[in-house]
């Protein structure tokens, strides 16, 4: 039996058809890869900085969540503008400045007595008309002891007042005594300064340091930013505190000091949290006594130009019962309430609202990503997957 072999002729129509089938097959493969990539991306999700605007609002009370959503308006800014108020009580503010030579317990006093008798002086030896007493210290009850004069109340008196008291005690025993009194501040006329001061220590109250501002200057000022420095003064069982900036701007806050006062320099410990599409995501300390939402955004580097949604700026806060009732118009609310304050910076007055709304300690500033960002990520992931599949197919074909 004979075998015949037939070789295909070079048929242009047949070759064109083959190319068309090949093109359709390639297109089908690419389409399958594309749809498979979309399915994988949709199923696995994409990385992002946090929930989107829709997801945040889904936690509202209206959506069966536990947070109240409030759009920021001038009225809302006014009702929520509650900042910590510092100041000194009347007992601090009404205390007069201590006289420059006021004597206190612990002060040291040098006393010299000049007598007008020569032969038989009261305090000195025969022929000795000037008697210098050893330096005496005012005891805890405020008294000193003078020979032939007994215990004399010194604390609370000036040097002149004590001189006259000693003179009265001695003039019945020696004619026309002349008394000189010199005082030196002791531990009883001091205040302590600690914390973020220039030089911590114990400082005497003297003619140049009788007020809070002058005493702080004596200690070298503060070692922290004055805009965030707080001055706390403790006197007995009472404490008052003020912003250092207010102390220098308002002379009425420059209280008179008293022996035993404790002065503490503290740094403002308030912070807020920045998350989402902002310049930085971290815990951020306050840089001034008050901070608006606009200042907070600027502090963290502004909104991310390539990612942020200016319509999705949120301030998350646990609001007090009283403020929540006023803001929401709900007198039935009990206890602190979770409130999501919403800022839309694309509105004509959006920036003004952000400027007027005040950030408080513990707030969370969250900026959502713009919708197109997720589309970009999706397309990027799909394109990357398709390219990878195509490269894999080409490699396989090359091997055949």
PyMOL commands that set and color helices and strands:
alter all, ss='L'
color gray80, all
select helices_A, chain A and resi 12-44+53-57+61-63+74-80+90-93+159-170+187-189+212-218+226-228+244-249+251-253+293-299+321-328+350-356+371-399
alter helices_A, ss='H'
color red, helices_A
select strands_A, chain A and resi 68-71+108-114+130-132+136-137+143-146+150-153+178-184+190-195+201-204+229-235+238-243+262-267+271-276+282-285+308-319+337-343+364-369
alter strands_A, ss='S'
color yellow, strands_A
deselect
rebuild
show_as cartoon
